[in-house]
Amino acid sequence: MAAVPMPSTISATAALIDELDKKLICVLRDGRKLIGYLRSVDQFANLVLQDTVERYYVGNEYGDVPVGIYIIRGENVALLGEMDASADQSRFLKQVDAETILRKHAELPDADKRRTQGGDEYADMS
């Protein structure tokens, strides 16, 4: 009886090893967007981000609020991708300081806060 060859697959968490020390954006299930350098990952896809900022969007403006080292439980990650340093975000969005974006975000009605956290902030762009 011949042995059945096992398929050659790499687990998703093992594939994250190639992303170590790269600047990534992590969108969480609750809509928060974190940007930082991936420093560690384990078998459960738990992540450690260093020099992390939480990015907020309000209208056509965005701002980054520094949060430092951030530990993320793997089950809370909705999307993870490498940041393109050469991408020109200023074409559509204007960057403002952390204090300004937090003030503007706090002034939003609750329904708009959920919308901007949920990721449809680009829905009206053409």
GIVENQUI-V389203 format. One line per field, one symbol per residue. ss: DSSP state (~ for helix, > for strand, _ for the rest). phi: phi as a letter, one per 40 degrees, with the letter a starting at -180 (. if undefined). psi: psi as a letter, one per 30 degrees, with the letter a starting at -180 (. if undefined). A space follows every 10 residues. Layout:
BEGIN
ss: ???
phi: ???
psi: ???
END
This chain:
BEGIN
ss: __________ _~~~~~~~~_ __>>>>>>__ __>>>>>>>> >_____>>>> >>>>>>>>__ >>>>>>>>>> >>_~~~>>>> >>______~~ ~__>>__~~~ ~~~~~~~__~ ~~~~~~~~__ ______
phi: .cccccccbb ccccccdccd gbcbbbccdc gcbbbaccba abccgcbbbb fcbccbbbgb baabbcbgcb bbcdccccaa accccccccc cbbbcbcccc cccccccccd cccccccchc cccccb
psi: kkkkkkkjlk leeeffeffk glklkjkleg fkjkklkjfl kafggkkjkl hkkkkkkjbg lllkjkfbkk kkkeffkekk lkkjffkjff eflkklleee eeeeeffkle eeeeefffgg fgegk.
END
